[in-house]
Amino acid sequence: MQTRYGCDVCVGKLTDSTISNVYFPQSLRPETIKYAMKVGGKHLEMQLEKNDELLTKDYTETYYQEDGTEVTRTPNDIDHCYYHGRIVNDSRSSASISTCDGLRGYFRTSAQRYLIEPLSGDDEGDHAVTTFNETNFTPAVCGVTNTSWSDDLEPPTGRSRCVSALTNMVFQYVKMKRDRTELRKRIFEMVNFVNMAYKPLRTFVALVGLEIWNNNDLISVTPPAGANLDAFMKWRNSELVKKKKHDNAHLIRCE
């Protein structure tokens, strides 16, 4: 059945696991899992492995109480449902998938790139799959006009090296009634994708912290992207670096 998403596919799990398909506590999420689906008339088998490099061991989350008090904690309720993988018998394939509430994320074959999201709350059943290409996707450049986009990241040649990048994410609330758990899921999905994209370059990106501005902005936010960048970098250099060791920091605005 055609939909505004592109097409519906029915996903089936190929596993010996007998654990519930709807909810896995972190300790029970399988390390590896397979799914079968039919996309564009072709049968695909997706093989996934849990991404154990998503978070650092000292990962923390920071939010603010109504009186402005800063609260930093190490959460013990994280449902680690983030996977990397590939399409079986396709050496050029890759996948970055969340299985928290159905399958959500990105995968590619040697011929095409796709986005997938659930139409129900579990990982078996109808999912919407969108073809990901230049005609239906415009990169968000946030005021940056000189960009260079590449479809694929090729493995480096010459001497091999390994780089580890520690990233701190700052999430700006715009709608105050957002659920922190749902925000966390979306951030983890982003980092999971970035982690996958940089692996061929032997660069490993892990999340060290998430700070949520749930009451007020801690910088002056104005329309020019350059002004926001300058203000955020000043705040990062004066405040954030004192609180958390990291290599990169990103401000994400949620409408």
Backbone hydrogen bonds, N-H to C=O, Kabsch-Sander energy under -0.5 kcal/mol:
donor,donor_aa,acceptor,acceptor_aa,energy
6,G,3,T,-1.2
7,C,129,V,-0.9
8,D,1,M,-1.2
9,V,127,H,-2.8
11,V,9,V,-0.6
11,V,125,G,-2.5
12,G,36,A,-2.6
14,L,34,K,-3.0
15,T,13,K,-0.7
28,L,25,P,-1.8
29,R,25,P,-1.0
29,R,26,Q,-0.8
33,I,48,L,-2.0
34,K,14,L,-0.5
35,Y,46,M,-2.4
36,A,12,G,-3.3
37,M,44,L,-2.5
39,V,37,M,-0.5
39,V,42,K,-2.7
42,K,39,V,-1.8
44,L,37,M,-3.8
44,L,42,K,-0.5
46,M,35,Y,-3.1
46,M,44,L,-0.5
47,Q,45,E,-0.5
47,Q,86,R,-2.8
48,L,33,I,-3.2
48,L,46,M,-0.5
49,E,84,H,-3.3
50,K,31,E,-3.1
51,N,82,Y,-2.7
52,D,50,K,-1.1
54,L,51,N,-0.9
56,T,207,L,-1.9
59,Y,56,T,-1.5
60,T,208,V,-1.4
61,E,73,R,-2.8
62,T,210,L,-2.9
63,Y,71,V,-2.4
65,Q,69,T,-2.7
68,G,65,Q,-2.2
71,V,63,Y,-3.0
73,R,61,E,-2.5
80,H,78,I,-0.9
81,C,79,D,-1.4
83,Y,97,I,-3.2
84,H,49,E,-2.5
85,G,95,A,-1.6
86,R,47,Q,-2.1
88,V,45,E,-3.0
88,V,86,R,-0.5
90,D,87,I,-1.4
93,S,90,D,-1.5
94,S,108,R,-1.4
95,A,85,G,-1.2
96,S,106,Y,-3.1
97,I,83,Y,-2.3
98,S,104,R,-3.1
99,T,81,C,-2.9
101,D,102,G,-0.6
102,G,99,T,-0.7
104,R,98,S,-2.2
104,R,102,G,-0.5
105,G,116,I,-2.4
106,Y,96,S,-2.5
107,F,114,Y,-2.1
108,R,94,S,-2.7
109,T,112,Q,-3.2
113,R,132,F,-0.5
114,Y,107,F,-3.0
115,L,130,T,-2.4
116,I,105,G,-2.4
117,E,128,A,-2.1
119,L,126,D,-2.1
123,D,21,N,-0.6
125,G,11,V,-1.4
127,H,9,V,-2.8
128,A,117,E,-3.1
129,V,7,C,-2.6
130,T,115,L,-2.9
132,F,113,R,-3.0
133,N,131,T,-0.7
136,N,133,N,-0.9
137,F,133,N,-0.6
141,V,139,P,-0.7
144,V,141,V,-1.9
145,T,143,G,-0.5
147,T,145,T,-0.9
154,E,152,D,-0.6
163,V,202,R,-2.4
165,A,163,V,-0.5
165,A,204,F,-3.0
167,T,165,A,-0.6
167,T,206,A,-2.8
168,N,248,N,-3.0
169,M,209,G,-2.6
170,V,250,H,-3.4
171,F,169,M,-0.5
171,F,211,E,-3.9
172,Q,170,V,-0.5
172,Q,252,I,-3.0
173,Y,171,F,-0.6
173,Y,213,W,-1.4
176,M,174,V,-0.7
178,R,175,K,-1.5
183,L,179,D,-2.2
184,R,180,R,-2.5
185,K,181,T,-2.0
186,R,182,E,-1.9
187,I,183,L,-2.4
188,F,184,R,-2.8
189,E,185,K,-2.1
190,M,186,R,-1.9
191,V,187,I,-2.6
192,N,188,F,-2.6
193,F,189,E,-1.8
194,V,190,M,-2.4
195,N,191,V,-2.9
196,M,192,N,-1.8
197,A,193,F,-2.7
198,Y,194,V,-1.9
199,K,195,N,-0.8
199,K,196,M,-0.6
201,L,198,Y,-1.3
202,R,199,K,-2.4
203,T,198,Y,-1.7
204,F,163,V,-3.2
205,V,203,T,-0.6
206,A,165,A,-2.4
206,A,204,F,-0.5
207,L,54,L,-2.7
208,V,167,T,-2.8
208,V,206,A,-0.5
209,G,167,T,-0.9
210,L,60,T,-1.8
211,E,169,M,-2.6
212,I,62,T,-3.1
213,W,171,F,-2.9
213,W,211,E,-0.6
214,N,212,I,-1.6
221,V,219,I,-0.7
222,T,220,S,-0.6
228,N,224,P,-1.7
229,L,225,A,-2.4
230,D,226,G,-2.3
231,A,227,A,-2.4
232,F,228,N,-2.7
233,M,229,L,-2.5
234,K,230,D,-2.0
235,W,231,A,-2.1
236,R,232,F,-2.9
237,N,233,M,-2.6
238,S,234,K,-1.8
239,E,235,W,-2.7
240,L,235,W,-1.2
241,V,236,R,-2.4
242,K,239,E,-0.8
243,K,239,E,-0.8
243,K,240,L,-1.0
244,K,240,L,-2.2
247,D,166,L,-2.8
248,N,166,L,-2.0
250,H,168,N,-1.9
252,I,170,V,-2.7
252,I,250,H,-0.6
254,C,172,Q,-1.9
254,C,252,I,-0.5
255,E,253,R,-0.6
